[in-house]
Amino acid sequence: MSQEFRQRQVQCITPGGLHQLAYTEWGDPANRKVLLCVHGLSRCARDFDTLARALCDRYRVVCPDMPGRGMSGWLKNPMEYQVPIYVADMVTLLARVDADELHWVGTSMGGLIGMTLASLPETPMQKLVLNDVGPVITAASLARIGQYLGKAPQFPDLSAATQYIRAVSATFGRHSDEEWAVLTEHVTRRRADGSYRMHYDAAIAVPFMAAKSDQDIELWNCYDAIKCPTLVIRGAQSDLLRRETMLEMARRGPRARTVEIPEVGHAPTLMHADQIAIVREFLLAD
């Protein structure tokens, strides 16, 4: 089977109007067993290329660019860049892909979207992987993210862009130069003059900054409502998902299985064979 993806899009609606949601699709287009992979706050669908190649023998793997990122349209009202809107978009996408069986991998923000969808009555979710996110989001991590989100820097060349991504994403852990190039390529865009810019709407920071406080955000009611089998992956040095939160997630709600990745902070990229094996084993287990 070809491991090349198909680039597709679906039209979604918010109170502010219509927008296009882009997504990549891997594997047999007739496979009704779907794995939906959703990226973090300022990342994009192509983060999951390696994971998708590894799993498209068993799934149709669908990876959306959330609104304002990657190939998707930008929202007219910046205050709509929030989880409830993203969940609604995912329901539209799920209607398009028409899955009989739905599994979900969500990194950071993508995990919050998945956690919210999994908590709803009559959810289609059957397995959930939360990658370095849970029902307590620390104020320290929000402060760190706020230092760079929405700043919309420009870079004279791709080398400078890569250096920036390596700096703001250092918590991803060790990666080769080739991997950093991949992690940079799809979240930046080359301009006509040869310079580069971040490939997202800087306005995604508007609701983030409006909600920012010096208090942790707690979502235990949402987590406790989840019924499907759940795996929590934590970067052992994460400042967003505390170890004590992860341990509590194993005791309550869906009683998640938990795994820590050494020498990684927020968040594991799921690009390396050991991390992919953890996800594959959980998803394919009976």
C-alpha positions as CSV (number, residue, x, y, z in Angstrom):
1,M,0.0,0.0,0.0
2,S,1.3,3.5,-0.8
3,Q,2.4,5.5,2.2
4,E,1.8,8.8,0.5
5,F,-0.9,11.1,1.9
6,R,-3.9,12.7,0.2
7,Q,-4.4,16.4,0.9
8,R,-8.1,17.1,1.4
9,Q,-10.4,19.8,3.0
10,V,-13.9,20.1,4.4
11,Q,-16.0,23.3,4.9
12,C,-16.8,24.1,8.5
13,I,-18.9,26.9,10.1
14,T,-18.6,29.0,13.3
15,P,-20.8,31.9,14.4
16,G,-18.3,34.1,12.5
17,G,-18.8,32.4,9.2
18,L,-17.5,29.6,7.0
19,H,-13.9,28.4,6.8
20,Q,-12.0,25.5,5.1
21,L,-10.4,22.8,7.3
22,A,-7.5,21.1,5.6
23,Y,-6.4,17.6,6.5
24,T,-4.0,14.9,5.4
25,E,-5.3,11.4,4.9
26,W,-3.1,8.3,4.9
27,G,-3.9,4.6,4.1
28,D,-6.8,2.9,2.5
29,P,-9.5,5.5,1.8
30,A,-12.1,2.8,2.2
31,N,-10.9,1.8,5.7
32,R,-13.7,2.6,8.2
33,K,-11.2,2.3,11.1
34,V,-10.0,5.8,11.5
35,L,-7.2,7.3,13.6
36,L,-7.5,11.0,14.1
37,C,-4.3,12.8,15.1
38,V,-4.5,16.4,16.3
39,H,-1.6,18.7,16.8
40,G,-0.6,21.2,19.5
41,L,-1.3,24.9,19.8
42,S,1.1,26.4,17.2
43,R,1.9,23.2,15.2
44,C,0.2,21.5,12.3
45,A,-1.0,18.2,10.8
46,R,2.3,17.3,9.2
47,D,3.8,16.7,12.7
48,F,2.2,13.3,12.5
49,D,3.7,12.2,9.1
50,T,6.0,9.7,10.7
51,L,3.3,8.3,13.0
52,A,0.8,8.1,10.2
53,R,3.3,6.1,8.0
54,A,3.7,3.7,10.8
55,L,0.0,3.1,11.4
56,C,-1.6,3.5,8.0
57,D,-1.4,-0.2,7.4
58,R,-4.1,-0.7,10.1
59,Y,-5.9,2.7,10.0
60,R,-7.0,5.4,7.7
61,V,-5.0,8.1,9.5
62,V,-6.6,11.6,9.3
63,C,-4.5,14.6,10.5
64,P,-6.2,18.0,10.4
65,D,-4.7,21.4,10.4
66,M,-6.7,23.2,13.0
67,P,-8.2,26.6,12.0
68,G,-5.5,29.3,11.6
69,R,-2.7,26.8,11.1
70,G,-1.1,25.1,8.2
71,M,-3.3,24.8,5.1
72,S,-6.6,25.6,6.9
73,G,-8.4,28.9,6.7
74,W,-8.2,31.6,9.3
75,L,-11.2,32.5,11.4
76,K,-12.7,36.0,11.0
77,N,-13.2,36.4,14.8
78,P,-10.0,35.6,16.7
79,M,-11.9,34.9,19.9
80,E,-13.2,31.7,18.1
81,Y,-9.7,30.2,18.3
82,Q,-10.9,28.1,21.3
83,V,-11.5,24.4,22.1
84,P,-15.3,24.4,21.7
85,I,-15.0,25.7,18.1
86,Y,-12.3,23.1,17.4
87,V,-14.5,20.3,18.8
88,A,-17.3,21.4,16.5
89,D,-14.9,21.4,13.5
90,M,-13.8,17.8,14.5
91,V,-17.5,16.7,14.5
92,T,-17.8,18.0,11.0
93,L,-14.6,16.2,10.0
94,L,-15.8,13.0,11.5
95,A,-19.0,13.2,9.5
96,R,-16.9,13.5,6.4
97,V,-14.6,10.5,7.2
98,D,-17.6,8.3,8.2
99,A,-15.7,6.1,10.7
100,D,-17.1,2.9,12.1
101,E,-14.3,2.9,14.7
102,L,-12.6,6.0,15.9
103,H,-9.3,6.2,17.8
104,W,-7.6,9.6,18.7
105,V,-4.1,10.8,19.3
106,G,-3.9,14.4,20.6
107,T,-0.8,16.3,21.4
108,S,-1.2,19.2,23.9
109,M,-4.1,21.2,22.5
110,G,-5.1,18.3,20.3
111,G,-5.4,16.2,23.5
112,L,-7.6,18.8,25.1
113,I,-9.9,18.7,22.0
114,G,-9.9,14.9,22.2
115,M,-10.6,14.9,25.9
116,T,-13.5,17.2,25.5
117,L,-15.0,15.1,22.7
118,A,-14.5,11.9,24.6
119,S,-16.3,13.3,27.6
120,L,-19.5,14.0,25.7
121,P,-22.6,11.7,25.8
122,E,-22.8,9.6,22.7
123,T,-19.2,10.3,21.8
124,P,-17.8,8.2,18.9
125,M,-14.4,8.0,20.6
126,Q,-13.3,4.4,21.3
127,K,-9.6,4.9,22.3
128,L,-7.8,8.1,23.3
129,V,-4.1,8.9,23.5
130,L,-3.3,12.1,25.4
131,N,0.2,13.2,24.6
132,D,1.6,15.4,27.4
133,V,-1.7,17.0,28.4
134,G,-4.3,16.3,31.1
135,P,-7.0,17.9,33.2
136,V,-4.5,20.3,35.0
137,I,-2.7,22.8,32.8
138,T,0.0,24.6,34.7
139,A,0.3,28.3,34.9
140,A,4.1,27.9,34.4
141,S,3.6,26.3,31.0
142,L,1.0,28.9,30.0
143,A,3.5,31.6,30.8
144,R,6.2,29.9,28.8
145,I,3.9,29.5,25.8
146,G,2.8,33.1,26.1
147,Q,6.4,34.3,25.6
148,Y,6.4,33.2,21.9
149,L,2.8,32.6,20.8
150,G,1.5,35.1,18.2
151,K,4.7,37.1,18.0
152,A,4.8,36.3,14.2
153,P,8.6,36.6,13.8
154,Q,10.2,36.7,10.3
155,F,13.5,35.1,9.4
156,P,16.0,36.0,6.7
157,D,16.3,32.3,5.6
158,L,15.4,28.8,6.4
159,S,18.5,28.3,8.6
160,A,17.4,31.1,10.9
161,A,13.8,29.8,11.0
162,T,15.2,26.3,12.0
163,Q,17.3,27.9,14.8
164,Y,14.2,29.6,16.1
165,I,12.1,26.4,16.1
166,R,14.9,24.5,17.8
167,A,15.0,27.2,20.5
168,V,11.2,27.5,21.2
169,S,10.8,23.7,20.9
170,A,13.8,22.6,22.8
171,T,11.5,20.8,25.2
172,F,10.7,18.3,22.4
173,G,14.0,16.6,23.3
174,R,16.8,15.3,21.2
175,H,16.3,15.2,17.4
176,S,18.6,15.0,14.4
177,D,19.2,17.9,12.1
178,E,17.0,16.2,9.6
179,E,14.2,15.9,12.1
180,W,14.5,19.6,13.1
181,A,14.3,20.5,9.4
182,V,11.0,18.5,9.2
183,L,9.7,20.1,12.4
184,T,10.5,23.5,10.8
185,E,9.4,23.0,7.2
186,H,5.7,22.8,7.8
187,V,5.2,25.4,10.4
188,T,7.0,28.1,8.4
189,R,6.3,29.6,5.0
190,R,8.7,31.1,2.5
191,R,7.8,34.6,1.4
192,A,8.3,36.1,-2.1
193,D,11.4,37.9,-1.0
194,G,13.0,34.6,0.2
195,S,12.4,35.3,3.9
196,Y,10.4,33.0,6.1
197,R,7.5,33.6,8.6
198,M,5.5,31.4,10.9
199,H,2.7,29.6,9.1
200,Y,-0.2,30.4,11.4
201,D,-2.5,33.2,12.2
202,A,-0.9,35.3,14.9
203,A,-4.4,36.0,16.2
204,I,-4.6,32.5,17.7
205,A,-2.9,34.2,20.6
206,V,-5.8,36.6,21.2
207,P,-8.0,34.2,23.3
208,F,-5.0,32.6,24.8
209,M,-3.7,35.9,26.2
210,A,-7.2,37.0,27.2
211,A,-7.7,33.9,29.4
212,K,-4.1,33.9,30.7
213,S,-3.8,34.0,34.5
214,D,-1.3,33.0,37.2
215,Q,-3.6,30.0,38.2
216,D,-3.5,26.5,36.9
217,I,-6.5,25.5,34.7
218,E,-8.4,22.4,36.0
219,L,-10.6,20.2,33.9
220,W,-11.2,17.2,36.1
221,N,-15.0,17.2,35.5
222,C,-14.3,16.7,31.8
223,Y,-11.6,14.0,32.3
224,D,-13.8,12.1,34.9
225,A,-16.6,11.8,32.3
226,I,-14.4,9.9,29.8
227,K,-15.3,6.2,29.5
228,C,-13.0,4.9,26.7
229,P,-9.6,3.3,27.2
230,T,-7.1,6.1,27.6
231,L,-3.3,6.3,27.4
232,V,-1.4,9.3,28.8
233,I,2.1,9.9,27.5
234,R,4.2,12.4,29.6
235,G,7.5,13.9,28.8
236,A,9.4,13.3,32.0
237,Q,10.6,16.9,32.1
238,S,7.2,18.4,31.1
239,D,6.1,21.7,32.7
240,L,2.6,21.4,31.4
241,L,1.6,17.9,32.7
242,R,2.9,17.4,36.2
243,R,3.8,13.9,37.3
244,E,1.3,14.0,40.1
245,T,-1.5,14.9,37.7
246,M,-0.5,11.9,35.5
247,L,-0.6,9.6,38.5
248,E,-4.0,10.9,39.5
249,M,-5.2,10.3,35.9
250,A,-4.4,6.6,36.4
251,R,-6.6,6.5,39.6
252,R,-9.7,8.2,38.4
253,G,-12.0,8.8,35.4
254,P,-11.0,6.3,32.7
255,R,-8.0,5.1,34.8
256,A,-5.5,5.8,32.1
257,R,-2.5,3.8,31.3
258,T,0.5,6.0,31.8
259,V,4.0,6.2,30.2
260,E,6.8,8.6,30.8
261,I,9.4,9.5,28.1
262,P,12.8,10.3,29.6
263,E,14.8,13.3,28.6
264,V,11.8,15.0,27.0
265,G,9.7,17.9,28.2
266,H,6.6,19.3,26.5
267,A,5.9,17.4,24.3
268,P,7.1,14.1,22.8
269,T,6.9,14.4,19.0
270,L,5.9,10.8,18.4
271,M,8.5,10.7,15.6
272,H,10.9,8.2,17.2
273,A,10.5,4.4,17.0
274,D,10.2,3.9,20.8
275,Q,7.4,6.5,21.1
276,I,5.6,5.2,18.0
277,A,5.7,1.6,19.5
278,I,4.0,2.8,22.7
279,V,1.2,4.4,20.7
280,R,0.8,1.4,18.3
281,E,0.7,-1.2,21.1
282,F,-2.0,0.7,23.0
283,L,-4.2,1.4,20.0
284,L,-4.0,-2.1,18.5
285,A,-4.4,-4.0,21.8
286,D,-7.7,-5.8,22.2
